[in-house]
Amino acid sequence: MDKLFQFQKKLVPDLLEVIEDRYQILKTIYLNEPIGRRALAEQLNWTERQMRSEIEFLDEQKLIKVTNKGMWVSEEGQHTVVSYPAILREISDLDGLETQLRQSLPIQDVKVVPGDADQSKEVKQLLGKAAAQMLANQIKNDSIVTVTGGSTMAAVADHMRPVQNFHPLFVPARGGLGDMYEYQASSICVQMAKQVNGSYRLLYVPDTVGEEIYSKMMEEPAVKDVLSLIEKADFVIHGIGDAMKMAKRRKASQEQIEHLKKNSAVGEAFGYYFDQDGKTIHQLNSIGMTKEHLTEDKTIITVAGGTSKCQVISAFFKWGPSDVLIIDEAMARHLLNQINQS
């Protein structure tokens, strides 16, 4: 099948793109049926003219039913929607990508999901599902899991499910950013615990604090208790961020932003900003997990995706450790290209 597909790609270079477009149309109809052509075009950001020819094709293939009330996916179309991800994994040779990365990077395991998270929201959900499954396969009843914030971690929380009779403990890696509550580590921590029938402890502190407040908070018994749990954590599951975007989210001063730009900061993780060589440019004065907590007795799971973060993930591996990497196809191919060029 792989040889045939490679041959077809030479004759029809945009074959995979056409397949992906038609799958997205089919899936969108399936999730919103009955749906009209105009509403479908708006959801996928297509013109009605572009959509018309694709709808005609899917109708001719008996994958959808077109009526005056809207469009439905046929039984055969439903089967296509369900089976496509596994087929895409095979034709994209994601297993091969995983093997090459496992052999080339200082990691124990890697999982690659199809697509580019920058191009499709569905890919971020696939990342979340893969990370949740990976954690479920390793977690134990008395496990302590430390989790960071961000939209990718929120996707992981969405896909967490109870594991046997295990009741792990979840703790946030850091305090809050002050806005976007659903993406804060504490909020995600609570959701994960509820999803798996576990428990949680929260860190009631801001993301960044001044020196005087920092010293006082570090003496608080509740803060000490959570920091002790972070230190004893069995698992750390985290995302990575773009340096400039994270600085703006944290409402960094113009002076701090200029410092990051001047020193070519590209990424952020655990409150550390680093450049493309993995050198720490700036560390936030914050309470929570630090680089020193990323010890060998913990399983560190890194989850990331999207073309826009390719430079960040490359820099992260020079900055800090990771045991398990869960990324999308776009990022996987970027990493392999860099490895092959070095």
Rosetta blueprint (number, residue, H / E / L):
1 M L
2 D H
3 K H
4 L H
5 F H
6 Q H
7 F H
8 Q H
9 K H
10 K H
11 L H
12 V L
13 P L
14 D L
15 L H
16 L H
17 E H
18 V H
19 I H
20 E H
21 D H
22 R H
23 Y H
24 Q H
25 I H
26 L H
27 K H
28 T H
29 I H
30 Y H
31 L H
32 N H
33 E L
34 P L
35 I E
36 G L
37 R H
38 R H
39 A H
40 L H
41 A H
42 E H
43 Q H
44 L H
45 N L
46 W L
47 T L
48 E H
49 R H
50 Q H
51 M H
52 R H
53 S H
54 E H
55 I H
56 E H
57 F H
58 L H
59 D H
60 E H
61 Q L
62 K L
63 L L
64 I E
65 K E
66 V E
67 T E
68 N L
69 K L
70 G E
71 M E
72 W E
73 V E
74 S L
75 E H
76 E H
77 G H
78 Q H
79 H H
80 T H
81 V H
82 V H
83 S H
84 Y H
85 P H
86 A H
87 I H
88 L H
89 R H
90 E H
91 I H
92 S L
93 D L
94 L H
95 D H
96 G H
97 L H
98 E H
99 T H
100 Q H
101 L H
102 R H
103 Q H
104 S H
105 L L
106 P L
107 I L
108 Q L
109 D E
110 V E
111 K E
112 V E
113 V E
114 P L
115 G L
116 D L
117 A L
118 D L
119 Q L
120 S L
121 K H
122 E H
123 V H
124 K H
125 Q H
126 L H
127 L H
128 G H
129 K H
130 A H
131 A H
132 A H
133 Q H
134 M H
135 L H
136 A H
137 N H
138 Q H
139 I L
140 K L
141 N L
142 D L
143 S L
144 I E
145 V E
146 T E
147 V E
148 T L
149 G L
150 G L
151 S H
152 T H
153 M H
154 A H
155 A H
156 V H
157 A H
158 D H
159 H L
160 M L
161 R L
162 P L
163 V L
164 Q L
165 N L
166 F L
167 H L
168 P L
169 L E
170 F E
171 V E
172 P E
173 A L
174 R E
175 G L
176 G E
177 L L
178 G L
179 D L
180 M L
181 Y H
182 E H
183 Y H
184 Q L
185 A H
186 S H
187 S H
188 I H
189 C H
190 V H
191 Q H
192 M H
193 A H
194 K H
195 Q H
196 V L
197 N L
198 G L
199 S E
200 Y E
201 R L
202 L L
203 L L
204 Y L
205 V L
206 P E
207 D L
208 T L
209 V L
210 G L
211 E H
212 E H
213 I H
214 Y H
215 S H
216 K H
217 M H
218 M L
219 E L
220 E L
221 P H
222 A H
223 V H
224 K H
225 D H
226 V H
227 L H
228 S H
229 L H
230 I H
231 E H
232 K H
233 A L
234 D L
235 F E
236 V E
237 I E
238 H E
239 G L
240 I L
241 G E
242 D E
243 A H
244 M H
245 K H
246 M H
247 A H
248 K H
249 R H
250 R L
251 K L
252 A L
253 S L
254 Q H
255 E H
256 Q H
257 I H
258 E H
259 H H
260 L H
261 K H
262 K H
263 N L
264 S L
265 A E
266 V E
267 G E
268 E E
269 A E
270 F L
271 G L
272 Y E
273 Y E
274 F E
275 D E
276 Q L
277 D L
278 G L
279 K L
280 T E
281 I E
282 H E
283 Q E
284 L L
285 N L
286 S L
287 I L
288 G E
289 M L
290 T L
291 K H
292 E H
293 H H
294 L L
295 T L
296 E L
297 D L
298 K L
299 T E
300 I E
301 I E
302 T E
303 V E
304 A E
305 G L
306 G L
307 T H
308 S H
309 K H
310 C H
311 Q H
312 V H
313 I H
314 S H
315 A H
316 F H
317 F H
318 K H
319 W H
320 G L
321 P L
322 S L
323 D L
324 V E
325 L E
326 I E
327 I E
328 D E
329 E H
330 A H
331 M H
332 A H
333 R H
334 H H
335 L H
336 L H
337 N H
338 Q H
339 I H
340 N H
341 Q H
342 S L
